[in-house]
Amino acid sequence: MLDFNPPEFQSYVVEHIVKSEASVFPQNLKVFSGRLQRPSHEADYETWRSGVDLLLRDPSVSDLQRSRRIVDSLLPPAADVIKHLSTDALPSVYLDTLDSAYGTVQDGDELFAKFMDTFQNNGEKPSSYLHRLQVALNAAVRRGGVKDTDANRHLINQFCRGCWDNSLISELQLKQRKLNPPNFNELLLLLRTEEDREATKIQRMKHHLGAVRQKAATHVQLAQIETGCEGGAVAALTSITQQLAEQLAEVQRQLASLTANKGLPPTNSRSKAEYSKQPASRKSTPAQRKPGFCFRCGED
């Protein structure tokens, strides 16, 4: 039986057809409409223009394919601006028309000064900051503020100047690369690789510390349970003691009440008045003797 798909034929298809189609459909451009109230999923003109600049530098894409990609990425009203152009117009013609409608009106020196005044924002990733720098630098290059041959040098210089993550700059040795600066794509790949490595490390740290915290929380819960059991026993004994004390106090009150009702028995039948009268009667005896009594002989 004949094999209509030999390995040589499959290899030829992959090399010449699949790769050719992949080059015809590179990464999509961001959508741009030119609306005053720009939706969140759309790019501003400078960001969209930077993506087009990368497309223009790709040698594997023809001018016709570039023009089609530019047209496909536009929405009204920006798409209406280029409607009068022919379908086979060069990309530069499309861009000149769009630049006149949406491009900046500042000169090159002002745009370069704006580029030099671009710094990393709070919470912004280094790769995102590099994107903003590239957009500002491309605008300065288009307006003649910077030579295209010096773009890579200015890009890495400003990144080292405006990025606040000194550990990242030292780790990638970016200051040592200033003499032979990488282009935007190479520098972006370095930053994204380092960011991914750092994010992975942070995830491992969170997972490890989370497990340790879970163990510590378990020990704390067990200690609280044990302490709670001991505390419950102490509370029960305290309650019983209070009840016994209240019962004893009640018995004492009842005993005192009974004693008060019966009265105490008399300890002596003779009152204090009798004792006080007895000496008085004795003293009155001499005064009651008969008159004419002789105190010398004792006779009347």
Secondary structure, 3 states (H helix, E strand, C coil): CCCCCCHHHHHHHHHHHHHHHHHHCCCCCCCECCCCCCCCCCCCHHHHHHHHHHHHCCCCCCHHHHHHHHHHCECCCHHHHCCCCCCCCCHHHHHHHHHHHHCCCCCHHHHHHHHHCCCCCCCCCHHHHHHHHHHHHHHHHHCCCCCHHHHHHHHHHHHHHHCCCHHHHHHHCCHHHCCCCCCHHHHHHHHHHHHHHHHHHHHHHHHHHHHHHHHHHHHHHHHHHHHHHHHHHHHHHHHHHHHHHHHHHHHHHHHHHHHHHHCCCCCCCCCHHHHHHHHHHHHCCHHHCCCCCCCCCCCC
